[in-house]
Structures are given as C-alpha cells and as structure tokens.
Amino acid sequence: LALFITGICAYGVATSPALLQLVFGNSAAIWVLFIAELGLVFYTTARINRLSLSTATTLFIIYSALNGVTLSSIFVVYAMTSIAKVFFITAGTFAAMAFVGYTTKKDLTRFGGIAMMLLIGLIIASLVNMFVQSSMLDLVLSYIGVVLFVGLTAWDSQQIKRALAMQTDMSEDSQKVALLGALTLYLDFINLFLYLLRIFGRSDN
C-alpha cells in the first residue's frame, strides 16, 4: 500500500508542471521535504511503543506520500519504459531475497552488523560525491548500494520473522511490530529501486 501511494504521488507531481515548479523550483522546498521525511521515520520508530496503531499507520502513509513527491523527479529524468523495467527487476529481486531471508536456516545476524557499517560508509561516500561529482564513483556506489540492499532485504525479512514469532496474539503491539517491518522493507525496496535505476536508467537520461 505504501509503495502504491508513493507511486501515485510521484506520478501525480511529475505530470503537473505547477507542482514540479513548486517542489523543485525552490531548494528550500526540497530541504523541507527531506527533513520532514527523516523526522517522520525517526519519530515513528523511536516512539512506536507510545503511539497508537492508527497514529503510527497515519504517519507511515504521510511519509510514503512525501517520499512520492520527492521521487517525482525520476519521471522527469528517466523514460517511463526505463522506470517500468527497473521496477519489475527490483520487484523480482526483492521478492527473491525476502523469500531467502524468511526461509533460510542460516543466522544472518552477523551480516546485519556488517551491513549497517557499510550503509554508514555508503551514505558518507554519497555525500562526498555530491561535491566531487564523479560519474565513476557514482556508478561504483550504485553497485555497492544494490548489493547492500539486496542483503539487507534478506536480513530484515529474517529479523521481522523472528520478531513476529515472539508475538503470542494479534494485539496492537503485534500489529505495531508488523508496521515497523513494513516500513523497513519499504525503505529496502525504495533504495534498491533507486540504485538499480541509476545503473540501468542511464541511457535514458
């Protein structure tokens, strides 16, 4: 549902010149969106135990809509055929790795710790490349990002399975665990999609 909302919002903004100008015509608007998205994720995850299920769900929906507004730029930069192709590649890869993570007997906990360190390094390198603007470094980081989020999808699926297995009923607390799991997998999917798009969508720029 969150992915659907993101897609609808992204396409809606991309097909409206007025909205595109409003969002991307002013750098302040981008920063406001970026800060709002980070704030919603951190607030929801940090206070999930104090929030009601309905409030947490509403915040997730708002976040997915704001993310869609931010991602509307991909419809301007890339051809629709390229976006569709990469979406299906992402969906197939994501489904396969989620299945692996859910069914494997191997403990992926150690990989999770390594992945978190790699993620921090990837974020730092990406920030540096914003100033360096190296196309080669961007391509290398994109491949690293794909490998990283492919692995994180499997790891997160296993962690979510374990967390839900500890719940004894379908109480509100159990549903909050499921909601956080959905948010985690949503972020994995979006990041995997964007990194794949940066690799396979280049020829359509």
N, C-alpha and C positions, 0 to 999 in steps of 0.2 A: 504493500500500500504506500509506503514512504517513497519507494522508487517511482511509483506511478505519479504521485503528487509532484515529485521533483521533475519528472519528465514533462508533465503538463505545464508547470510553471515556467520551465526553461523554454519550451516551445512557444508559450504564450508571450513571453517577454521578447523573444527573438523575432517574432512576427509583427511586433509593434514598434515602429520607428520612434514613437514618442517615449515609450518605456525604455527602449535601448538608450536613448539620449539622456533620459532621467537617471538611469543606473550608471552608465559608463561615460557620460559626458562630464561627470564631476568626480574627481578622485576621492573626494570626501565621502561620497555615497558608497563607493567600494569598501572603504575602510570601515564605515558604519556597519555594512553588511557582514564583513569579515569578523569584526569584534562581536557583533550580535550572535553570529553562529558559534564562535568559540565560547562565548558566555553561556549560551543555551546548553551546549554539550557538557561543559564543566559543571554548571549549576544542576542539571538533571542528574548526572552521575554522582555528584557529591551529596546531593540531598534526596536521593531516591527513597530512602527509608522514611523521610519526613513528609514527602509529597504523597498526595492521594494518587491512585492509579489513573484517574481521569485527568488530573493535572499533568502528570508525567506524560501521558499519552498526547495531550494537547501540545505540550512543549516539543515533543518529538515531531508532531505534524507541522508545527510552526517552523521548526528547524529544517525539515525536508523542503518546505515551501521556499524559505530563504535561500537554501542551497540551490534550488532550481533557478531562482532569479540570478544568482551568481554564475551558474553554469550555462546560462543562456548564451554566453559568448561563443560557446563551441559551435552553435548553429550558424554563427557569422564567419568563424574561422574555417570550419570544415564542411565539406559537402555532406548532404543528407545520406547518400549512399555509404560514405565512409563511416559516419556515425552509426548507421544501422549495422554495418558489417562488424565493427568493433564491439557493439553492444552484444551481438549474438556470440562473438568469440568470448567476451567477458562472461556472459551468462553460462556458457558451456564449461569454461574453465572453473568458474566459481562453484557451479553445481558439483563438478567432479571432485574438487578439493574439499568442499563441505562434506561430501559423502565419505571421502577418505578419513577426514578428521572425526566424523561421527562413528565410523565402523572400525577404525584401526585399534589394535590392542596395544600398540606401542605408546608409551608415555611421551607426550610432546612438550612436557613442562620445560625441559631444558632449552628446547628450541625457542620457546616463548621469551625467555630471558634474553637470549641472543638477539632475537628479532626486535625487541624493544630498544636495545642498544643500537642496532642497525638503523632503526627508524629515526632515532635522535640524530645519528650521523647523516642520514639522508636529508632530514629537514635542514640541518646546518649547511650541508653542501648545496642544497637548493637555494637557500638564502644568499649564499656567497655567489652563486651563479647568476642571481638577479643583477648583480653589479658587474660580474665578469662577462656575462652574456656569451658564453662559449657554446656553440651548437654541438660540438663533440661531447663536451661534459654533460650537456642536457640529454643527449641520446644515451650516454652511459648511465646517467642517473635514472632514466626512464626504464632501462632494462633491469637495473637493480630494484627499482620500485615494483616492477612486475613480479620478480622473483620473491621479493619480500612479502607482498600482499597475497600472493598465491600461498605461501607458507602460513601467513597469519590467518588466512581463511580456514585452513585445516586446524590450526591450533585453537582458534576461537571456537570452532564447532565442537571440539573435544571439551573445552572448558565449559561451554554452555550446557552440553550434555551432562557433565558431572554436576553442575550447579542445579540443574532441574531434577536430577536423580535424587538429590538430597531433600527435595520438597516432598512432603507427605500428602498434600492435597492441592486443590486448585484455589487456594486462598488468594487474597490480594497480594500478599508478599510473593507468592509463587508467580503471579502474573507480572509483577514488577521485575522479577528475575528474567522472565521471558522478554519483557520490553527492553531491558538493557541488552539482552542477547541480540534482539532485532536491531538495535541501534549500532551495536558493534559490527554485525555482519553488513549492515547498510554502509557503514564507513569503509569496510573492506572492499565491498563491491564498487563503490564510487571511486575510490583511489585506484583500484585495479583497472577500471574502465578508463580513467583519465590517463594513466601511464601507457596503456595499450594504444589509446587514441594518439598520444604524442609520437608513438612509433609508427603505427600503420596509417595514420591520417596525414602524414607529412606531405605526400604527393598531391593532396587536395587543397593545400594552402593557397 
